[in-house]
C-alpha cells in the first residue's frame, strides 16, 4: 500500500494538464482516509497554479499597450501672447496655456489666496482682479477667464 500512495504523488506533478491530475486524485482518494486530505491539497495547489500560468501569458500583451506613449496635442503646447494684466502675474514671455495655469497656481499659493473655508475658491488680490474681473472666482472658472487674456 505504501508504494500505491507514492505512485499517484509522483505522477500528479509530471503532467501539466489539470484533468489528468483530477483523475489521479479520484483513483487515490477511495484507497485510504489518510490519502484523501493529501490528494485534495494537491488538487487545490494544481487549481491555483493553472490560472497563474494563463495570467502570466496575458501580461506581455498588456505591456505592449502600456508601452505606447501619448503624444501631447500641439494646440496645448503652442505659446500664446499674454495681455498686460496677465503678464503682470505670470511673466511677459509667451507661454502655453498649461504653463499659464501652473504659474497662476504658484502665484495663488505663494500669496495664500485660496479661501480658507472653501479651497476651491480663490480670493483675488489687485493683480488677479484685473485678470478675473471679480473679487472671488472658482478654480474651475479660472481657466475660462484666462482665455480672454491670451491670443
VEXTIFI-565497 format. One record per residue: z negated, y negated, x negated of N, C-alpha, C in turn. Coordinates in steps of 0.2 Angstrom, whole numbers. Last residue first. Example, Ala and Ser with C-alpha at 12.3 -4.5 7.8 and 13.67 -1.06 7.14 Angstrom:
<sites>
+-------+-------+-------+-------+-------+-------+-------+-------+-------+
!  n_pz !  n_py !  n_px ! ca_pz ! ca_py ! ca_px !  c_pz !  c_py !  c_px !
+-------+-------+-------+-------+-------+-------+-------+-------+-------+
!   -35 !    11 !   -64 !   -36 !     5 !   -68 !   -39 !     0 !   -64 !
!   -39 !    28 !   -66 !   -39 !    22 !   -62 !   -39 !    16 !   -66 !
+-------+-------+-------+-------+-------+-------+-------+-------+-------+
</sites>
This chain:
<sites>
+-------+-------+-------+-------+-------+-------+-------+-------+-------+
!  n_pz !  n_py !  n_px ! ca_pz ! ca_py ! ca_px !  c_pz !  c_py !  c_px !
+-------+-------+-------+-------+-------+-------+-------+-------+-------+
!   133 !  -427 !    19 !   141 !  -427 !    20 !   144 !  -421 !    16 !
!   117 !  -429 !    27 !   122 !  -426 !    22 !   129 !  -426 !    24 !
!   110 !  -434 !    38 !   109 !  -437 !    31 !   113 !  -434 !    26 !
!   110 !  -425 !    48 !   113 !  -432 !    49 !   113 !  -436 !    43 !
!   104 !  -414 !    44 !   111 !  -414 !    45 !   114 !  -421 !    46 !
!    90 !  -415 !    45 !    93 !  -416 !    39 !   101 !  -417 !    39 !
!    88 !  -411 !    58 !    88 !  -418 !    57 !    91 !  -420 !    50 !
!    89 !  -397 !    57 !    94 !  -401 !    61 !    94 !  -408 !    59 !
!    78 !  -395 !    49 !    84 !  -393 !    46 !    90 !  -397 !    50 !
!    67 !  -398 !    58 !    68 !  -402 !    52 !    75 !  -401 !    49 !
!    65 !  -390 !    68 !    70 !  -395 !    70 !    71 !  -399 !    63 !
!    55 !  -381 !    63 !    62 !  -379 !    65 !    67 !  -384 !    66 !
!    44 !  -389 !    60 !    48 !  -386 !    54 !    55 !  -383 !    56 !
!    44 !  -403 !    70 !    43 !  -396 !    70 !    47 !  -394 !    63 !
!    37 !  -420 !    66 !    43 !  -415 !    68 !    41 !  -408 !    67 !
!    31 !  -436 !    69 !    30 !  -429 !    68 !    35 !  -425 !    70 !
!    37 !  -449 !    69 !    31 !  -448 !    65 !    29 !  -440 !    64 !
!    55 !  -450 !    67 !    49 !  -450 !    71 !    43 !  -448 !    67 !
!    66 !  -450 !    58 !    66 !  -454 !    64 !    60 !  -454 !    69 !
!    68 !  -442 !    46 !    67 !  -439 !    53 !    68 !  -443 !    59 !
!    69 !  -452 !    36 !    74 !  -447 !    37 !    74 !  -444 !    44 !
!    59 !  -461 !    38 !    66 !  -464 !    38 !    71 !  -458 !    39 !
!    49 !  -453 !    38 !    50 !  -456 !    44 !    57 !  -459 !    44 !
!    48 !  -450 !    24 !    51 !  -445 !    29 !    52 !  -448 !    36 !
!    43 !  -462 !    19 !    49 !  -459 !    17 !    52 !  -454 !    22 !
!    30 !  -463 !    26 !    35 !  -468 !    27 !    42 !  -465 !    25 !
!    27 !  -446 !    32 !    25 !  -452 !    29 !    31 !  -457 !    29 !
!    25 !  -435 !    46 !    30 !  -439 !    41 !    26 !  -445 !    38 !
!    19 !  -420 !    48 !    17 !  -427 !    49 !    21 !  -431 !    44 !
!    25 !  -406 !    55 !    25 !  -410 !    49 !    24 !  -417 !    51 !
!    20 !  -390 !    62 !    21 !  -397 !    62 !    21 !  -401 !    56 !
!    15 !  -378 !    59 !    22 !  -378 !    60 !    25 !  -386 !    61 !
!     1 !  -378 !    58 !     5 !  -378 !    51 !    13 !  -379 !    52 !
!    -9 !  -386 !    67 !    -3 !  -383 !    68 !     1 !  -383 !    62 !
!   -20 !  -393 !    60 !   -21 !  -388 !    66 !   -16 !  -384 !    67 !
!   -15 !  -400 !    49 !   -20 !  -395 !    48 !   -21 !  -390 !    54 !
!     3 !  -402 !    46 !    -3 !  -403 !    51 !    -8 !  -398 !    50 !
!     8 !  -406 !    30 !     8 !  -401 !    36 !     2 !  -403 !    40 !
!     7 !  -415 !    19 !    10 !  -417 !    26 !    10 !  -412 !    31 !
!     4 !  -415 !     6 !    -1 !  -412 !    11 !     1 !  -415 !    18 !
!    12 !  -418 !    -5 !     9 !  -424 !    -1 !     4 !  -421 !     4 !
!    17 !  -405 !    -8 !    13 !  -409 !   -13 !     9 !  -415 !   -10 !
!    22 !  -401 !     4 !    16 !  -398 !     2 !    13 !  -402 !    -4 !
!    34 !  -410 !     5 !    29 !  -410 !    10 !    22 !  -406 !     8 !
!    40 !  -407 !    -7 !    38 !  -414 !    -6 !    32 !  -414 !    -1 !
!    44 !  -394 !    -5 !    40 !  -395 !   -11 !    37 !  -402 !   -10 !
!    52 !  -395 !     6 !    46 !  -392 !     7 !    41 !  -393 !     1 !
!    63 !  -402 !     0 !    59 !  -406 !     6 !    52 !  -402 !     6 !
!    68 !  -393 !    -8 !    65 !  -399 !   -11 !    60 !  -402 !    -6 !
!    73 !  -384 !     2 !    67 !  -382 !    -3 !    64 !  -388 !    -6 !
!    82 !  -392 !     8 !    77 !  -389 !    12 !    71 !  -387 !     7 !
!    91 !  -393 !    -3 !    88 !  -399 !     0 !    82 !  -397 !     4 !
!    95 !  -380 !    -6 !    91 !  -384 !   -11 !    88 !  -390 !    -8 !
!   103 !  -378 !     5 !    97 !  -373 !     4 !    92 !  -377 !    -1 !
!   113 !  -387 !     4 !   109 !  -388 !    10 !   102 !  -383 !     8 !
!   116 !  -392 !   -13 !   117 !  -388 !    -7 !   112 !  -389 !    -2 !
!   117 !  -410 !   -18 !   113 !  -403 !   -18 !   116 !  -399 !   -12 !
!   120 !  -423 !   -29 !   122 !  -419 !   -23 !   119 !  -412 !   -24 !
!   105 !  -433 !   -34 !   111 !  -428 !   -36 !   113 !  -425 !   -29 !
!    94 !  -440 !   -31 !   100 !  -443 !   -29 !   106 !  -439 !   -31 !
!    80 !  -433 !   -22 !    83 !  -435 !   -28 !    90 !  -437 !   -26 !
!    72 !  -431 !   -11 !    74 !  -426 !   -14 !    78 !  -427 !   -21 !
!    69 !  -445 !    -6 !    64 !  -439 !    -6 !    65 !  -434 !   -10 !
!    79 !  -453 !    -8 !    73 !  -456 !   -10 !    67 !  -450 !   -10 !
!    89 !  -446 !    -1 !    89 !  -446 !    -9 !    83 !  -449 !   -11 !
!    87 !  -449 !    12 !    86 !  -443 !    10 !    85 !  -442 !     2 !
!    91 !  -463 !    12 !    84 !  -461 !    14 !    82 !  -454 !    12 !
!   104 !  -463 !     7 !    99 !  -466 !     4 !    92 !  -464 !     5 !
!   111 !  -446 !     9 !   110 !  -453 !    11 !   105 !  -456 !     7 !
!   120 !  -435 !    -2 !   114 !  -437 !     2 !   115 !  -444 !     4 !
!   133 !  -423 !    -2 !   131 !  -430 !    -4 !   126 !  -432 !     1 !
!   132 !  -406 !    -7 !   133 !  -411 !    -2 !   130 !  -418 !    -4 !
!   139 !  -392 !   -14 !   135 !  -398 !   -15 !   136 !  -403 !   -10 !
!   139 !  -376 !    -6 !   143 !  -382 !    -8 !   138 !  -388 !    -8 !
!   133 !  -365 !    -2 !   132 !  -367 !    -9 !   136 !  -373 !   -11 !
!   136 !  -363 !    11 !   129 !  -364 !    10 !   128 !  -367 !     3 !
!   150 !  -360 !     9 !   148 !  -366 !    13 !   141 !  -368 !    12 !
!   150 !  -347 !     3 !   152 !  -353 !    -1 !   150 !  -360 !     3 !
!   137 !  -336 !     5 !   143 !  -339 !     9 !   144 !  -346 !     5 !
!   134 !  -324 !    -7 !   132 !  -329 !    -3 !   138 !  -333 !    -1 !
!   137 !  -306 !    -6 !   139 !  -312 !    -9 !   137 !  -318 !    -5 !
!   126 !  -293 !    -7 !   129 !  -298 !    -3 !   131 !  -304 !    -7 !
!   129 !  -278 !   -17 !   126 !  -285 !   -16 !   129 !  -289 !   -11 !
!   127 !  -261 !   -15 !   132 !  -267 !   -14 !   127 !  -273 !   -13 !
!   117 !  -252 !   -16 !   119 !  -255 !   -22 !   124 !  -261 !   -21 !
!   114 !  -247 !    -4 !   109 !  -252 !    -6 !   112 !  -256 !   -12 !
!   124 !  -237 !    -3 !   124 !  -243 !     2 !   120 !  -249 !    -1 !
!   120 !  -229 !   -13 !   126 !  -232 !   -13 !   127 !  -238 !    -9 !
!   108 !  -224 !    -8 !   108 !  -229 !   -14 !   114 !  -232 !   -15 !
!   111 !  -216 !     2 !   108 !  -222 !     4 !   108 !  -227 !    -2 !
!   117 !  -205 !    -6 !   121 !  -209 !    -1 !   118 !  -216 !     1 !
!   105 !  -200 !   -12 !   110 !  -204 !   -16 !   115 !  -208 !   -12 !
!    98 !  -195 !    -1 !    96 !  -200 !    -4 !   101 !  -204 !    -9 !
!   102 !  -182 !     4 !   105 !  -188 !     8 !   103 !  -195 !     4 !
!    96 !  -173 !    -4 !   103 !  -173 !    -4 !   106 !  -180 !    -1 !
!    83 !  -175 !    -1 !    85 !  -177 !    -7 !    93 !  -177 !    -8 !
!    83 !  -170 !    12 !    82 !  -177 !    11 !    84 !  -179 !     4 !
!    85 !  -156 !    10 !    90 !  -160 !    13 !    89 !  -167 !    13 !
!    73 !  -153 !     3 !    80 !  -152 !    -1 !    85 !  -156 !     3 !
!    63 !  -155 !    12 !    63 !  -159 !     6 !    70 !  -159 !     3 !
!    66 !  -145 !    22 !    68 !  -152 !    23 !    68 !  -156 !    17 !
!    61 !  -134 !    13 !    68 !  -134 !    16 !    69 !  -141 !    18 !
!    47 !  -135 !    11 !    51 !  -136 !     6 !    59 !  -137 !     8 !
!    41 !  -132 !    24 !    40 !  -139 !    21 !    45 !  -140 !    15 !
!    45 !  -119 !    25 !    47 !  -124 !    30 !    47 !  -131 !    27 !
!    38 !  -113 !    15 !    45 !  -112 !    15 !    48 !  -118 !    20 !
!    25 !  -115 !    19 !    27 !  -118 !    12 !    35 !  -118 !    12 !
!    25 !  -107 !    30 !    24 !  -114 !    31 !    26 !  -118 !    24 !
!    27 !   -94 !    24 !    32 !   -97 !    29 !    31 !  -104 !    30 !
!    16 !   -93 !    16 !    22 !   -93 !    13 !    28 !   -96 !    18 !
!     6 !   -92 !    26 !     6 !   -98 !    21 !    13 !   -99 !    18 !
!     9 !   -80 !    32 !    10 !   -86 !    36 !    10 !   -92 !    31 !
!     6 !   -71 !    21 !    13 !   -72 !    23 !    14 !   -78 !    27 !
!    -8 !   -73 !    22 !    -4 !   -75 !    15 !     3 !   -76 !    17 !
!   -11 !   -68 !    34 !   -13 !   -76 !    33 !    -9 !   -78 !    26 !
!    -7 !   -54 !    33 !    -4 !   -59 !    38 !    -5 !   -67 !    36 !
!   -14 !   -46 !    25 !    -7 !   -49 !    23 !    -4 !   -54 !    27 !
!   -25 !   -43 !    32 !   -26 !   -47 !    26 !   -19 !   -50 !    24 !
!   -20 !   -34 !    42 !   -23 !   -40 !    44 !   -23 !   -45 !    38 !
!    -5 !   -25 !    38 !   -12 !   -26 !    37 !   -14 !   -33 !    40 !
!     8 !   -24 !    44 !     6 !   -19 !    40 !    -2 !   -20 !    39 !
!    14 !   -35 !    52 !    10 !   -30 !    55 !     7 !   -24 !    50 !
!    19 !   -43 !    41 !    14 !   -45 !    45 !    10 !   -40 !    48 !
!    31 !   -39 !    35 !    24 !   -38 !    31 !    18 !   -39 !    36 !
!    41 !   -42 !    44 !    40 !   -35 !    41 !    33 !   -34 !    38 !
!    40 !   -55 !    44 !    39 !   -51 !    50 !    38 !   -44 !    49 !
!    43 !   -59 !    31 !    36 !   -60 !    34 !    35 !   -56 !    40 !
!    57 !   -56 !    31 !    52 !   -53 !    26 !    45 !   -53 !    29 !
!    62 !   -65 !    40 !    62 !   -58 !    42 !    58 !   -54 !    37 !
!    59 !   -77 !    34 !    56 !   -76 !    41 !    56 !   -68 !    42 !
!    68 !   -77 !    23 !    60 !   -77 !    22 !    57 !   -75 !    28 !
!    80 !   -78 !    30 !    78 !   -72 !    26 !    71 !   -71 !    24 !
!    80 !   -90 !    35 !    80 !   -85 !    39 !    78 !   -78 !    36 !
!    81 !   -99 !    23 !    75 !   -99 !    27 !    75 !   -93 !    32 !
!    88 !   -95 !     8 !    89 !   -96 !    15 !    83 !   -95 !    19 !
!    85 !   -92 !    -5 !    84 !   -99 !    -3 !    85 !  -100 !     4 !
!    76 !   -78 !   -12 !    82 !   -80 !    -8 !    80 !   -87 !    -5 !
!    64 !   -78 !   -20 !    70 !   -77 !   -23 !    76 !   -80 !   -18 !
!    52 !   -78 !   -12 !    54 !   -84 !   -16 !    61 !   -84 !   -18 !
!    52 !   -65 !    -7 !    52 !   -71 !    -2 !    54 !   -77 !    -6 !
!    51 !   -54 !   -16 !    57 !   -56 !   -13 !    57 !   -62 !    -9 !
!    37 !   -54 !   -19 !    42 !   -56 !   -25 !    49 !   -58 !   -22 !
!    31 !   -52 !    -7 !    30 !   -58 !   -10 !    35 !   -60 !   -16 !
!    36 !   -39 !    -4 !    39 !   -45 !     0 !    37 !   -51 !    -3 !
!    30 !   -32 !   -15 !    37 !   -32 !   -14 !    39 !   -38 !   -10 !
!    16 !   -32 !   -13 !    19 !   -36 !   -18 !    26 !   -37 !   -18 !
!    14 !   -23 !    -3 !    12 !   -30 !    -2 !    15 !   -35 !    -7 !
!    18 !   -11 !    -8 !    21 !   -14 !    -2 !    20 !   -21 !    -1 !
!     8 !    -9 !   -18 !    15 !   -11 !   -20 !    19 !   -14 !   -14 !
!    -3 !    -6 !   -10 !    -3 !   -12 !   -14 !     4 !   -14 !   -17 !
!     0 !     6 !    -4 !     0 !     0 !     0 !     0 !    -6 !    -4 !
+-------+-------+-------+-------+-------+-------+-------+-------+-------+
</sites>
